[in-house]
Amino acid sequence: MIKQLINIGFCLALLFCISPVLAQVKQPAQLTRELKSFDKKLSKAKMTFIYPIGFKEVKAVDTDSYSFDYGVATPEGDCEIWFKVQSQKDSWTNYLKAKNDNRVVHPDSLYNEIGAAQAKAFKGDRAPLERSIPAFTLTRYNADLGKTYLVNLPDAPQTKHYKYAMVVVMQKNKTGVALAVCFANELGPGFFKNLNKASSCLKFNPS
């Protein structure tokens, strides 16, 4: 089980990778209002987004507990990914304040605070399984720090009744933080198949 979860974390880290093979993939023909807004935030965070093949746009989630900038899903509805990015200049401290957390957080630890807060906000029935993303993996995405959190989800409309959520957070120091959450109902072959479809999404720009 642990080996499987490590593989899941690694594959989800690929959500932040742009492979050279897909570097020429264009955005959808229809540049929606949501995608335009997301593009502006990506620019501030100095990131690039390549639209994943085989996915469609879904409405970004906005609840009292959490909000995201952009969302995509498979046509079959068996996998959904939500994204949130923000520059360090804009300060993710506001994200913590929204949760009535008055601590002073060092900028280099913001990614950990954000990832853990998001995993907790999903209100899983047990503590999320937390893993650090290896340094050799982070360098592929021009990131400095990162973690994954696997959450067993309660049956809730806010998360569209999905059973599992993998929270992936990466940070480039003095630049920004990116959060991606992948939802699924099973962690078997179908899960990895969908991850392969979304293997090229986000990457920090080179320094």
Summary of the structure (lengths in Angstrom):
residues: 207
radius of gyration: 15.7
end to end distance: 37.3
largest distance: 44.8
contacts: 633
relative contact order: 0.23
helix: 33%
strand: 26%
